[in-house]
Amino acid sequence: MPQYLITALDYTDDQALDRRMATRPAHLEMVKKLKASGNFILGGAMLSPEEKMKGSTMVMEFENEAAIQQWLDQEPYLLQKVWEKVDITLFKVATV
């Protein structure tokens, strides 16, 4: 199954962090579902120098671009305007 590196940057307005924190439980529930289905490999929050969350990075795998779009259409961080910009790049986790 193709793997992807997903980098998502948060909005930078004054309410951005508040929206992130309010939406975080729903986002983490989505991540749990993605992990259970085998789509989520790893991920976490990107931090500012002040250690405040400012975005997300994930490694995921999906069957095809339609499956990625289905996830994006349901992702709480997009629906609640937490993520402003999402970049998706084909990726391959190294096996050592």
Biopython code that builds the backbone (N, CA, C, O; Angstrom):
import numpy as np
from Bio.PDB.StructureBuilder import StructureBuilder

atoms = [
    (1, "MET", "N", (0.854, -1.171, 0.000)),
    (1, "MET", "CA", (0.000, 0.000, 0.000)),
    (1, "MET", "C", (0.902, 1.237, 0.000)),
    (1, "MET", "O", (1.882, 1.276, 0.744)),
    (2, "PRO", "N", (0.596, 2.236, -0.809)),
    (2, "PRO", "CA", (1.421, 3.445, -0.839)),
    (2, "PRO", "C", (1.418, 4.176, 0.499)),
    (2, "PRO", "O", (0.395, 4.262, 1.179)),
    (3, "GLN", "N", (2.585, 4.698, 0.858)),
    (3, "GLN", "CA", (2.731, 5.468, 2.086)),
    (3, "GLN", "C", (2.894, 6.935, 1.732)),
    (3, "GLN", "O", (3.366, 7.286, 0.651)),
    (4, "TYR", "N", (2.492, 7.781, 2.670)),
    (4, "TYR", "CA", (2.505, 9.224, 2.437)),
    (4, "TYR", "C", (3.013, 9.955, 3.671)),
    (4, "TYR", "O", (2.704, 9.584, 4.803)),
    (5, "LEU", "N", (3.797, 10.999, 3.434)),
    (5, "LEU", "CA", (4.180, 11.933, 4.479)),
    (5, "LEU", "C", (3.216, 13.101, 4.388)),
    (5, "LEU", "O", (3.123, 13.762, 3.354)),
    (6, "ILE", "N", (2.503, 13.352, 5.468)),
    (6, "ILE", "CA", (1.517, 14.431, 5.495)),
    (6, "ILE", "C", (2.008, 15.488, 6.473)),
    (6, "ILE", "O", (2.254, 15.207, 7.646)),
    (7, "THR", "N", (2.144, 16.703, 5.970)),
    (7, "THR", "CA", (2.559, 17.835, 6.788)),
    (7, "THR", "C", (1.447, 18.866, 6.727)),
    (7, "THR", "O", (1.080, 19.333, 5.648)),
    (8, "ALA", "N", (0.916, 19.217, 7.878)),
    (8, "ALA", "CA", (-0.208, 20.150, 7.947)),
    (8, "ALA", "C", (0.156, 21.307, 8.869)),
    (8, "ALA", "O", (0.511, 21.104, 10.030)),
    (9, "LEU", "N", (0.065, 22.510, 8.340)),
    (9, "LEU", "CA", (0.347, 23.707, 9.135)),
    (9, "LEU", "C", (-0.945, 24.347, 9.606)),
    (9, "LEU", "O", (-1.908, 24.472, 8.850)),
    (10, "ASP", "N", (-0.949, 24.747, 10.858)),
    (10, "ASP", "CA", (-2.128, 25.374, 11.447)),
    (10, "ASP", "C", (-2.306, 26.807, 10.944)),
    (10, "ASP", "O", (-1.362, 27.445, 10.479)),
    (11, "TYR", "N", (-3.533, 27.285, 11.052)),
    (11, "TYR", "CA", (-3.790, 28.713, 10.877)),
    (11, "TYR", "C", (-2.978, 29.465, 11.932)),
    (11, "TYR", "O", (-2.585, 28.881, 12.942)),
    (12, "THR", "N", (-2.730, 30.731, 11.708)),
    (12, "THR", "CA", (-1.897, 31.506, 12.630)),
    (12, "THR", "C", (-2.647, 32.660, 13.300)),
    (12, "THR", "O", (-2.029, 33.508, 13.946)),
    (13, "ASP", "N", (-3.968, 32.697, 13.152)),
    (13, "ASP", "CA", (-4.739, 33.757, 13.801)),
    (13, "ASP", "C", (-4.740, 33.563, 15.318)),
    (13, "ASP", "O", (-4.306, 32.524, 15.816)),
    (14, "ASP", "N", (-5.222, 34.553, 16.040)),
    (14, "ASP", "CA", (-5.179, 34.528, 17.505)),
    (14, "ASP", "C", (-5.966, 33.380, 18.131)),
    (14, "ASP", "O", (-5.659, 32.972, 19.251)),
    (15, "GLN", "N", (-6.967, 32.853, 17.438)),
    (15, "GLN", "CA", (-7.789, 31.771, 17.978)),
    (15, "GLN", "C", (-7.338, 30.392, 17.501)),
    (15, "GLN", "O", (-7.966, 29.392, 17.848)),
    (16, "ALA", "N", (-6.275, 30.318, 16.721)),
    (16, "ALA", "CA", (-5.853, 29.053, 16.105)),
    (16, "ALA", "C", (-5.555, 27.972, 17.142)),
    (16, "ALA", "O", (-6.044, 26.849, 17.017)),
    (17, "LEU", "N", (-4.775, 28.290, 18.144)),
    (17, "LEU", "CA", (-4.434, 27.280, 19.156)),
    (17, "LEU", "C", (-5.665, 26.856, 19.938)),
    (17, "LEU", "O", (-5.803, 25.681, 20.278)),
    (18, "ASP", "N", (-6.562, 27.789, 20.230)),
    (18, "ASP", "CA", (-7.804, 27.441, 20.936)),
    (18, "ASP", "C", (-8.645, 26.472, 20.105)),
    (18, "ASP", "O", (-9.201, 25.515, 20.643)),
    (19, "ARG", "N", (-8.740, 26.719, 18.786)),
    (19, "ARG", "CA", (-9.493, 25.800, 17.911)),
    (19, "ARG", "C", (-8.834, 24.417, 17.907)),
    (19, "ARG", "O", (-9.518, 23.394, 17.952)),
    (20, "ARG", "N", (-7.499, 24.399, 17.851)),
    (20, "ARG", "CA", (-6.787, 23.125, 17.856)),
    (20, "ARG", "C", (-7.108, 22.344, 19.130)),
    (20, "ARG", "O", (-7.449, 21.163, 19.067)),
    (21, "MET", "N", (-7.002, 22.989, 20.263)),
    (21, "MET", "CA", (-7.219, 22.298, 21.535)),
    (21, "MET", "C", (-8.670, 21.835, 21.680)),
    (21, "MET", "O", (-8.928, 20.759, 22.218)),
    (22, "ALA", "N", (-9.614, 22.645, 21.202)),
    (22, "ALA", "CA", (-11.030, 22.264, 21.280)),
    (22, "ALA", "C", (-11.338, 21.083, 20.355)),
    (22, "ALA", "O", (-12.207, 20.265, 20.657)),
    (23, "THR", "N", (-10.631, 20.999, 19.240)),
    (23, "THR", "CA", (-10.893, 19.961, 18.238)),
    (23, "THR", "C", (-10.034, 18.720, 18.465)),
    (23, "THR", "O", (-10.312, 17.669, 17.888)),
    (24, "ARG", "N", (-9.022, 18.821, 19.275)),
    (24, "ARG", "CA", (-8.060, 17.729, 19.467)),
    (24, "ARG", "C", (-8.699, 16.392, 19.840)),
    (24, "ARG", "O", (-8.308, 15.376, 19.265)),
    (25, "PRO", "N", (-9.662, 16.329, 20.771)),
    (25, "PRO", "CA", (-10.257, 15.022, 21.086)),
    (25, "PRO", "C", (-10.882, 14.339, 19.854)),
    (25, "PRO", "O", (-10.725, 13.131, 19.672)),
    (26, "ALA", "N", (-11.577, 15.096, 19.026)),
    (26, "ALA", "CA", (-12.182, 14.512, 17.816)),
    (26, "ALA", "C", (-11.104, 14.068, 16.840)),
    (26, "ALA", "O", (-11.230, 13.019, 16.208)),
    (27, "HIS", "N", (-10.049, 14.858, 16.715)),
    (27, "HIS", "CA", (-8.930, 14.484, 15.837)),
    (27, "HIS", "C", (-8.285, 13.183, 16.322)),
    (27, "HIS", "O", (-8.003, 12.295, 15.518)),
    (28, "LEU", "N", (-8.050, 13.067, 17.625)),
    (28, "LEU", "CA", (-7.426, 11.858, 18.161)),
    (28, "LEU", "C", (-8.323, 10.638, 18.003)),
    (28, "LEU", "O", (-7.826, 9.527, 17.819)),
    (29, "GLU", "N", (-9.627, 10.826, 18.071)),
    (29, "GLU", "CA", (-10.549, 9.708, 17.795)),
    (29, "GLU", "C", (-10.412, 9.248, 16.343)),
    (29, "GLU", "O", (-10.431, 8.050, 16.059)),
    (30, "MET", "N", (-10.273, 10.207, 15.432)),
    (30, "MET", "CA", (-10.055, 9.871, 14.026)),
    (30, "MET", "C", (-8.747, 9.096, 13.869)),
    (30, "MET", "O", (-8.688, 8.113, 13.130)),
    (31, "VAL", "N", (-7.701, 9.538, 14.566)),
    (31, "VAL", "CA", (-6.410, 8.852, 14.493)),
    (31, "VAL", "C", (-6.539, 7.418, 15.002)),
    (31, "VAL", "O", (-5.959, 6.503, 14.417)),
    (32, "LYS", "N", (-7.285, 7.210, 16.075)),
    (32, "LYS", "CA", (-7.502, 5.853, 16.599)),
    (32, "LYS", "C", (-8.154, 4.964, 15.544)),
    (32, "LYS", "O", (-7.761, 3.809, 15.380)),
    (33, "LYS", "N", (-9.136, 5.486, 14.836)),
    (33, "LYS", "CA", (-9.796, 4.720, 13.773)),
    (33, "LYS", "C", (-8.815, 4.413, 12.649)),
    (33, "LYS", "O", (-8.797, 3.300, 12.123)),
    (34, "LEU", "N", (-7.995, 5.402, 12.277)),
    (34, "LEU", "CA", (-7.011, 5.195, 11.216)),
    (34, "LEU", "C", (-5.958, 4.173, 11.632)),
    (34, "LEU", "O", (-5.498, 3.384, 10.807)),
    (35, "LYS", "N", (-5.579, 4.184, 12.894)),
    (35, "LYS", "CA", (-4.615, 3.197, 13.394)),
    (35, "LYS", "C", (-5.235, 1.799, 13.365)),
    (35, "LYS", "O", (-4.588, 0.838, 12.949)),
    (36, "ALA", "N", (-6.480, 1.689, 13.805)),
    (36, "ALA", "CA", (-7.159, 0.387, 13.815)),
    (36, "ALA", "C", (-7.306, -0.183, 12.409)),
    (36, "ALA", "O", (-7.262, -1.399, 12.221)),
    (37, "SER", "N", (-7.480, 0.692, 11.427)),
    (37, "SER", "CA", (-7.634, 0.234, 10.043)),
    (37, "SER", "C", (-6.292, 0.017, 9.346)),
    (37, "SER", "O", (-6.252, -0.455, 8.209)),
    (38, "GLY", "N", (-5.191, 0.360, 10.024)),
    (38, "GLY", "CA", (-3.868, 0.174, 9.454)),
    (38, "GLY", "C", (-3.377, 1.334, 8.610)),
    (38, "GLY", "O", (-2.311, 1.239, 8.003)),
    (39, "ASN", "N", (-4.132, 2.439, 8.555)),
    (39, "ASN", "CA", (-3.731, 3.584, 7.745)),
    (39, "ASN", "C", (-2.696, 4.475, 8.445)),
    (39, "ASN", "O", (-1.843, 5.062, 7.779)),
    (40, "PHE", "N", (-2.761, 4.579, 9.745)),
    (40, "PHE", "CA", (-1.882, 5.469, 10.509)),
    (40, "PHE", "C", (-0.634, 4.703, 10.919)),
    (40, "PHE", "O", (-0.725, 3.669, 11.581)),
    (41, "ILE", "N", (0.543, 5.213, 10.523)),
    (41, "ILE", "CA", (1.813, 4.595, 10.905)),
    (41, "ILE", "C", (2.413, 5.329, 12.094)),
    (41, "ILE", "O", (2.734, 4.711, 13.109)),
    (42, "LEU", "N", (2.568, 6.652, 11.973)),
    (42, "LEU", "CA", (3.059, 7.455, 13.095)),
    (42, "LEU", "C", (2.705, 8.908, 12.840)),
    (42, "LEU", "O", (2.388, 9.298, 11.716)),
    (43, "GLY", "N", (2.764, 9.694, 13.886)),
    (43, "GLY", "CA", (2.451, 11.104, 13.725)),
    (43, "GLY", "C", (2.592, 11.853, 15.026)),
    (43, "GLY", "O", (2.761, 11.264, 16.094)),
    (44, "GLY", "N", (2.518, 13.170, 14.916)),
    (44, "GLY", "CA", (2.595, 13.999, 16.098)),
    (44, "GLY", "C", (2.487, 15.465, 15.734)),
    (44, "GLY", "O", (2.362, 15.831, 14.566)),
    (45, "ALA", "N", (2.538, 16.282, 16.749)),
    (45, "ALA", "CA", (2.408, 17.735, 16.575)),
    (45, "ALA", "C", (3.770, 18.355, 16.322)),
    (45, "ALA", "O", (4.769, 17.956, 16.919)),
    (46, "MET", "N", (3.797, 19.340, 15.428)),
    (46, "MET", "CA", (4.977, 20.181, 15.252)),
    (46, "MET", "C", (4.860, 21.308, 16.276)),
    (46, "MET", "O", (3.768, 21.807, 16.546)),
    (47, "LEU", "N", (5.999, 21.698, 16.840)),
    (47, "LEU", "CA", (5.996, 22.690, 17.909)),
    (47, "LEU", "C", (6.767, 23.941, 17.509)),
    (47, "LEU", "O", (7.735, 23.885, 16.750)),
    (48, "SER", "N", (6.314, 25.064, 18.039)),
    (48, "SER", "CA", (7.038, 26.326, 17.891)),
    (48, "SER", "C", (8.222, 26.307, 18.864)),
    (48, "SER", "O", (8.313, 25.412, 19.705)),
    (49, "PRO", "N", (9.137, 27.296, 18.758)),
    (49, "PRO", "CA", (10.229, 27.378, 19.740)),
    (49, "PRO", "C", (9.722, 27.503, 21.178)),
    (49, "PRO", "O", (10.420, 27.139, 22.124)),
    (50, "GLU", "N", (8.498, 28.020, 21.331)),
    (50, "GLU", "CA", (7.885, 28.127, 22.670)),
    (50, "GLU", "C", (7.168, 26.845, 23.068)),
    (50, "GLU", "O", (6.513, 26.790, 24.109)),
    (51, "GLU", "N", (7.294, 25.804, 22.227)),
    (51, "GLU", "CA", (6.695, 24.483, 22.445)),
    (51, "GLU", "C", (5.170, 24.508, 22.398)),
    (51, "GLU", "O", (4.511, 23.727, 23.085)),
    (52, "LYS", "N", (4.612, 25.403, 21.590)),
    (52, "LYS", "CA", (3.173, 25.417, 21.342)),
    (52, "LYS", "C", (2.914, 24.701, 20.016)),
    (52, "LYS", "O", (3.683, 24.846, 19.065)),
    (53, "MET", "N", (1.834, 23.934, 19.957)),
    (53, "MET", "CA", (1.512, 23.205, 18.742)),
    (53, "MET", "C", (1.216, 24.165, 17.602)),
    (53, "MET", "O", (0.472, 25.132, 17.763)),
    (54, "LYS", "N", (1.817, 23.881, 16.431)),
    (54, "LYS", "CA", (1.622, 24.754, 15.277)),
    (54, "LYS", "C", (1.331, 23.990, 13.989)),
    (54, "LYS", "O", (1.196, 24.590, 12.923)),
    (55, "GLY", "N", (1.235, 22.670, 14.090)),
    (55, "GLY", "CA", (0.959, 21.858, 12.914)),
    (55, "GLY", "C", (1.099, 20.389, 13.256)),
    (55, "GLY", "O", (1.308, 20.023, 14.413)),
    (56, "SER", "N", (0.984, 19.559, 12.243)),
    (56, "SER", "CA", (1.043, 18.117, 12.437)),
    (56, "SER", "C", (1.863, 17.477, 11.325)),
    (56, "SER", "O", (1.900, 17.971, 10.198)),
    (57, "THR", "N", (2.514, 16.379, 11.657)),
    (57, "THR", "CA", (3.199, 15.553, 10.676)),
    (57, "THR", "C", (2.788, 14.111, 10.921)),
    (57, "THR", "O", (2.776, 13.641, 12.058)),
    (58, "MET", "N", (2.453, 13.416, 9.843)),
    (58, "MET", "CA", (2.029, 12.028, 9.959)),
    (58, "MET", "C", (2.617, 11.223, 8.818)),
    (58, "MET", "O", (2.870, 11.746, 7.733)),
    (59, "VAL", "N", (2.828, 9.959, 9.077)),
    (59, "VAL", "CA", (3.111, 9.000, 8.019)),
    (59, "VAL", "C", (1.910, 8.066, 7.991)),
    (59, "VAL", "O", (1.563, 7.442, 8.993)),
    (60, "MET", "N", (1.286, 7.983, 6.824)),
    (60, "MET", "CA", (0.059, 7.209, 6.673)),
    (60, "MET", "C", (0.186, 6.328, 5.440)),
    (60, "MET", "O", (1.061, 6.541, 4.600)),
    (61, "GLU", "N", (-0.679, 5.354, 5.338)),
    (61, "GLU", "CA", (-0.771, 4.598, 4.102)),
    (61, "GLU", "C", (-2.231, 4.428, 3.715)),
    (61, "GLU", "O", (-3.097, 4.161, 4.548)),
    (62, "PHE", "N", (-2.470, 4.591, 2.428)),
    (62, "PHE", "CA", (-3.811, 4.488, 1.862)),
    (62, "PHE", "C", (-3.731, 3.725, 0.544)),
    (62, "PHE", "O", (-2.697, 3.721, -0.124)),
    (63, "GLU", "N", (-4.829, 3.086, 0.185)),
    (63, "GLU", "CA", (-4.889, 2.333, -1.066)),
    (63, "GLU", "C", (-4.685, 3.227, -2.284)),
    (63, "GLU", "O", (-4.024, 2.841, -3.249)),
    (64, "ASN", "N", (-5.264, 4.432, -2.225)),
    (64, "ASN", "CA", (-5.216, 5.313, -3.401)),
    (64, "ASN", "C", (-5.588, 6.733, -2.976)),
    (64, "ASN", "O", (-5.903, 6.996, -1.815)),
    (65, "GLU", "N", (-5.540, 7.628, -3.944)),
    (65, "GLU", "CA", (-5.832, 9.035, -3.644)),
    (65, "GLU", "C", (-7.297, 9.252, -3.241)),
    (65, "GLU", "O", (-7.598, 10.175, -2.484)),
    (66, "ALA", "N", (-8.188, 8.424, -3.734)),
    (66, "ALA", "CA", (-9.596, 8.539, -3.331)),
    (66, "ALA", "C", (-9.748, 8.264, -1.836)),
    (66, "ALA", "O", (-10.552, 8.909, -1.164)),
    (67, "ALA", "N", (-8.981, 7.312, -1.316)),
    (67, "ALA", "CA", (-9.032, 7.004, 0.119)),
    (67, "ALA", "C", (-8.452, 8.150, 0.941)),
    (67, "ALA", "O", (-8.949, 8.456, 2.025)),
    (68, "ILE", "N", (-7.399, 8.783, 0.424)),
    (68, "ILE", "CA", (-6.849, 9.961, 1.109)),
    (68, "ILE", "C", (-7.903, 11.062, 1.158)),
    (68, "ILE", "O", (-8.114, 11.681, 2.201)),
    (69, "GLN", "N", (-8.554, 11.298, 0.041)),
    (69, "GLN", "CA", (-9.567, 12.353, -0.014)),
    (69, "GLN", "C", (-10.719, 12.059, 0.936)),
    (69, "GLN", "O", (-11.250, 12.973, 1.567)),
    (70, "GLN", "N", (-11.110, 10.799, 1.043)),
    (70, "GLN", "CA", (-12.186, 10.422, 1.967)),
    (70, "GLN", "C", (-11.790, 10.777, 3.404)),
    (70, "GLN", "O", (-12.611, 11.291, 4.164)),
    (71, "TRP", "N", (-10.541, 10.508, 3.775)),
    (71, "TRP", "CA", (-10.062, 10.879, 5.109)),
    (71, "TRP", "C", (-10.068, 12.395, 5.274)),
    (71, "TRP", "O", (-10.571, 12.908, 6.274)),
    (72, "LEU", "N", (-9.508, 13.121, 4.292)),
    (72, "LEU", "CA", (-9.453, 14.573, 4.387)),
    (72, "LEU", "C", (-10.848, 15.185, 4.532)),
    (72, "LEU", "O", (-11.024, 16.158, 5.265)),
    (73, "ASP", "N", (-11.825, 14.628, 3.847)),
    (73, "ASP", "CA", (-13.197, 15.133, 3.916)),
    (73, "ASP", "C", (-13.817, 14.971, 5.300)),
    (73, "ASP", "O", (-14.799, 15.642, 5.621)),
    (74, "GLN", "N", (-13.247, 14.079, 6.130)),
    (74, "GLN", "CA", (-13.791, 13.817, 7.464)),
    (74, "GLN", "C", (-12.886, 14.308, 8.602)),
    (74, "GLN", "O", (-13.282, 14.288, 9.768)),
    (75, "GLU", "N", (-11.673, 14.747, 8.257)),
    (75, "GLU", "CA", (-10.694, 15.102, 9.285)),
    (75, "GLU", "C", (-11.144, 16.333, 10.078)),
    (75, "GLU", "O", (-11.314, 17.409, 9.505)),
    (76, "PRO", "N", (-11.341, 16.177, 11.407)),
    (76, "PRO", "CA", (-11.809, 17.289, 12.234)),
    (76, "PRO", "C", (-10.923, 18.537, 12.165)),
    (76, "PRO", "O", (-11.441, 19.653, 12.208)),
    (77, "TYR", "N", (-9.624, 18.375, 12.062)),
    (77, "TYR", "CA", (-8.753, 19.544, 12.002)),
    (77, "TYR", "C", (-8.975, 20.356, 10.733)),
    (77, "TYR", "O", (-8.734, 21.563, 10.732)),
    (78, "LEU", "N", (-9.418, 19.738, 9.681)),
    (78, "LEU", "CA", (-9.775, 20.496, 8.475)),
    (78, "LEU", "C", (-11.175, 21.079, 8.593)),
    (78, "LEU", "O", (-11.404, 22.233, 8.231)),
    (79, "LEU", "N", (-12.102, 20.291, 9.093)),
    (79, "LEU", "CA", (-13.484, 20.751, 9.213)),
    (79, "LEU", "C", (-13.623, 21.932, 10.169)),
    (79, "LEU", "O", (-14.481, 22.794, 9.980)),
    (80, "GLN", "N", (-12.775, 21.967, 11.194)),
    (80, "GLN", "CA", (-12.854, 23.031, 12.206)),
    (80, "GLN", "C", (-11.800, 24.123, 12.003)),
    (80, "GLN", "O", (-11.551, 24.932, 12.897)),
    (81, "LYS", "N", (-11.187, 24.135, 10.817)),
    (81, "LYS", "CA", (-10.226, 25.182, 10.446)),
    (81, "LYS", "C", (-9.050, 25.291, 11.414)),
    (81, "LYS", "O", (-8.663, 26.381, 11.837)),
    (82, "VAL", "N", (-8.493, 24.123, 11.751)),
    (82, "VAL", "CA", (-7.240, 24.074, 12.504)),
    (82, "VAL", "C", (-6.075, 24.071, 11.518)),
    (82, "VAL", "O", (-5.151, 24.876, 11.634)),
    (83, "TRP", "N", (-6.127, 23.154, 10.541)),
    (83, "TRP", "CA", (-5.076, 23.085, 9.530)),
    (83, "TRP", "C", (-5.400, 24.032, 8.387)),
    (83, "TRP", "O", (-6.488, 23.974, 7.814)),
    (84, "GLU", "N", (-4.462, 24.896, 8.059)),
    (84, "GLU", "CA", (-4.629, 25.825, 6.942)),
    (84, "GLU", "C", (-4.050, 25.251, 5.652)),
    (84, "GLU", "O", (-4.610, 25.452, 4.574)),
    (85, "LYS", "N", (-2.936, 24.542, 5.760)),
    (85, "LYS", "CA", (-2.250, 24.034, 4.579)),
    (85, "LYS", "C", (-1.827, 22.601, 4.827)),
    (85, "LYS", "O", (-1.207, 22.305, 5.849)),
    (86, "VAL", "N", (-2.154, 21.708, 3.906)),
    (86, "VAL", "CA", (-1.793, 20.299, 4.018)),
    (86, "VAL", "C", (-1.006, 19.900, 2.775)),
    (86, "VAL", "O", (-1.467, 20.078, 1.647)),
    (87, "ASP", "N", (0.188, 19.361, 3.000)),
    (87, "ASP", "CA", (1.008, 18.828, 1.913)),
    (87, "ASP", "C", (1.081, 17.318, 2.058)),
    (87, "ASP", "O", (1.304, 16.800, 3.152)),
    (88, "ILE", "N", (0.893, 16.620, 0.953)),
    (88, "ILE", "CA", (0.921, 15.160, 0.939)),
    (88, "ILE", "C", (1.959, 14.730, -0.093)),
    (88, "ILE", "O", (1.881, 15.093, -1.266)),
    (89, "THR", "N", (2.935, 13.944, 0.374)),
    (89, "THR", "CA", (4.037, 13.504, -0.467)),
    (89, "THR", "C", (4.166, 11.989, -0.380)),
    (89, "THR", "O", (4.119, 11.425, 0.713)),
    (90, "LEU", "N", (4.328, 11.329, -1.518)),
    (90, "LEU", "CA", (4.623, 9.895, -1.483)),
    (90, "LEU", "C", (5.865, 9.671, -0.632)),
    (90, "LEU", "O", (6.806, 10.464, -0.676)),
    (91, "PHE", "N", (5.869, 8.602, 0.135)),
    (91, "PHE", "CA", (6.902, 8.379, 1.130)),
    (91, "PHE", "C", (7.108, 6.883, 1.295)),
    (91, "PHE", "O", (6.196, 6.104, 1.018)),
    (92, "LYS", "N", (8.251, 6.478, 1.726)),
    (92, "LYS", "CA", (8.492, 5.066, 2.017)),
    (92, "LYS", "C", (9.259, 4.968, 3.321)),
    (92, "LYS", "O", (10.372, 5.479, 3.437)),
    (93, "VAL", "N", (8.657, 4.305, 4.307)),
    (93, "VAL", "CA", (9.310, 4.098, 5.582)),
    (93, "VAL", "C", (10.465, 3.114, 5.362)),
    (93, "VAL", "O", (10.282, 2.051, 4.768)),
    (94, "ALA", "N", (11.640, 3.479, 5.842)),
    (94, "ALA", "CA", (12.808, 2.617, 5.695)),
    (94, "ALA", "C", (12.679, 1.413, 6.620)),
    (94, "ALA", "O", (12.286, 1.537, 7.780)),
    (95, "THR", "N", (13.011, 0.270, 6.089)),
    (95, "THR", "CA", (13.046, -0.938, 6.900)),
    (95, "THR", "C", (14.503, -1.351, 7.035)),
    (95, "THR", "O", (15.209, -1.552, 6.047)),
    (96, "VAL", "N", (14.927, -1.470, 8.275)),
    (96, "VAL", "CA", (16.337, -1.785, 8.548)),
    (96, "VAL", "C", (16.425, -3.120, 9.238)),
    (96, "VAL", "O", (17.522, -3.578, 9.559)),
]
sb = StructureBuilder()
sb.init_structure("model")
sb.init_model(0)
sb.init_chain("A")
sb.init_seg("    ")
for serial, (resi, resn, name, xyz) in enumerate(atoms, 1):
    if name == "N":
        sb.init_residue(resn, " ", resi, " ")
    sb.init_atom(name, np.array(xyz, "f"), 0.0, 1.0, " ", f" {name:<3s}", serial, name[0])
structure = sb.get_structure()
